[in-house]
Structures are given as structure tokens and as C-alpha cells.
């Protein structure tokens, strides 16, 4: 996977799920405040985020990556299947 990024952004607090399903890349809700939820998602660009979370704001590219990585903070979601599986 080339051109892959990990993005942090804010979205509505009530329902932070993407408007399209299934999505291509994994995402996680990493925090909530009184006003918004903070999500982290892998993406192939800003357009991917806006297509799935049209109300997303304050997008920050955390990293440009070669592959999707999972760890204790961002574990592999049960619903996610890698393209290679």
C-alpha cells in the first residue's frame, strides 16, 4: 500500500460511524468531549475521510505509512478484513 496515511479528525459525538459501509480502512474512536468525537482512521487521502465522514473537521495527518499497523491502542477491529486475506 503506498500513499497511505493515518488521519486524526473530529466528528459529531452522537454517531461517529461512517456514512458508507463497509469502509476500506479501519478506524477507531479515540476520545469524546462534550462537543465531538475524535477518530483515527487510515485513508488513501482527504477525499476518503470526507466521503465517509462528511461532517469531519480539524483533519490532521498523523503519519504517512507503508502499511496498516495494529497495537494495544489501535487494535484490529473485528469487522476489518485486510485486502490480502
Secondary structure, 3 states (H helix, E strand, C coil): CCCEEEEEEEEECCCCCCCCCCCCCCEEEEEECCCEEEEEEEECCHHHHHHHCCCCEEEEEEEEECCCCCCCCCCCCCCCCCCCC
